[in-house]
Amino acid sequence: MQRKRIGAKRQFGQGMTEYLIVVALIAVSSIVVFSRFGQTMRNQVAGLTHELVGTDSTKYGVKYAKQKAQYAADNAQKTKSMSDYSSYKDLQKR
């Protein structure tokens, strides 16, 4: 009788540990995604937040997200090399 209780506690502890590992992996991966996609994604989330609150999101996040996406697309077309250090400075202007 005692062995069944101990086994159930161990199984519950194992389930909780697995759950915590999954939650930690989701948290870490979301941090990585947000840091990789940068300001555009942050502005999209800000726009979504304003929509949930009931304010006009076009004034805030969505407009800036479109601007950043266009800026990124424009800069993707530029040639960057080690011989031209001003190309890095151009990227830092915004």
C-alpha positions as CSV (number, residue, x, y, z in Angstrom):
1,M,0.0,0.0,0.0
2,Q,2.8,2.4,0.9
3,R,4.6,1.7,-2.4
4,K,1.6,2.9,-4.5
5,R,1.6,6.2,-2.7
6,I,5.3,6.8,-3.2
7,G,5.0,5.8,-6.9
8,A,2.1,8.2,-7.4
9,K,4.1,11.1,-5.7
10,R,7.1,10.4,-7.9
11,Q,4.9,10.3,-11.0
12,F,3.3,13.6,-10.1
13,G,6.7,15.1,-9.5
14,Q,7.9,13.9,-12.8
15,G,4.9,15.4,-14.6
16,M,5.4,18.7,-12.9
17,T,9.1,18.7,-13.8
18,E,8.3,17.9,-17.5
19,Y,5.7,20.7,-17.5
20,L,8.2,23.2,-16.1
21,I,10.8,22.2,-18.7
22,V,8.3,22.8,-21.5
23,V,7.2,26.2,-20.1
24,A,10.9,27.2,-19.8
25,L,11.6,26.1,-23.4
26,I,8.6,28.1,-24.6
27,A,9.7,31.2,-22.6
28,V,13.3,31.0,-23.9
29,S,12.2,30.4,-27.5
30,S,9.8,33.4,-27.4
31,I,12.6,35.6,-26.1
32,V,14.8,34.5,-28.9
33,V,12.1,35.1,-31.5
34,F,11.4,38.6,-30.1
35,S,15.1,39.5,-30.1
36,R,15.7,38.2,-33.6
37,F,12.7,39.9,-35.3
38,G,13.4,43.0,-33.4
39,Q,11.4,46.2,-33.4
40,T,8.9,45.2,-36.1
41,M,7.5,42.4,-34.0
42,R,7.5,44.6,-30.8
43,N,5.5,47.2,-32.7
44,Q,3.1,44.5,-33.9
45,V,2.5,43.4,-30.4
46,A,2.0,47.0,-29.3
47,G,-0.6,47.4,-32.0
48,L,-2.3,44.2,-30.9
49,T,-2.3,45.4,-27.3
50,H,-3.9,48.7,-28.3
51,E,-6.6,46.8,-30.2
52,L,-7.3,44.7,-27.1
53,V,-7.6,47.8,-24.9
54,G,-9.9,49.4,-27.5
55,T,-7.6,52.3,-28.7
56,D,-6.7,52.9,-32.3
57,S,-3.6,50.8,-33.1
58,T,-2.8,52.5,-36.4
59,K,-1.5,55.5,-34.5
60,Y,0.9,53.3,-32.5
61,G,2.4,49.9,-33.4
62,V,1.0,49.0,-36.8
63,K,2.2,52.2,-38.5
64,Y,5.7,51.9,-37.0
65,A,5.8,48.2,-37.8
66,K,5.1,48.9,-41.4
67,Q,7.8,51.6,-41.5
68,K,10.4,49.3,-39.9
69,A,9.5,46.4,-42.3
70,Q,9.9,48.7,-45.3
71,Y,13.2,50.1,-43.9
72,A,14.4,46.5,-43.5
73,A,13.4,45.6,-47.0
74,D,15.1,48.6,-48.4
75,N,18.3,47.8,-46.5
76,A,18.2,44.2,-47.6
77,Q,18.8,45.4,-51.2
78,K,21.9,47.4,-50.3
79,T,25.3,45.9,-50.8
80,K,27.3,45.7,-47.7
81,S,30.9,44.7,-47.5
82,M,33.9,45.1,-45.2
83,S,35.4,47.8,-47.5
84,D,32.5,50.2,-46.9
85,Y,32.1,51.0,-43.2
86,S,29.5,53.7,-43.9
87,S,26.9,51.0,-44.8
88,Y,26.9,50.0,-41.2
89,K,26.4,53.6,-40.2
90,D,23.4,53.8,-42.5
91,L,21.8,50.9,-40.8
92,Q,22.2,52.6,-37.4
93,K,20.5,55.8,-38.3
94,R,17.0,54.5,-37.6
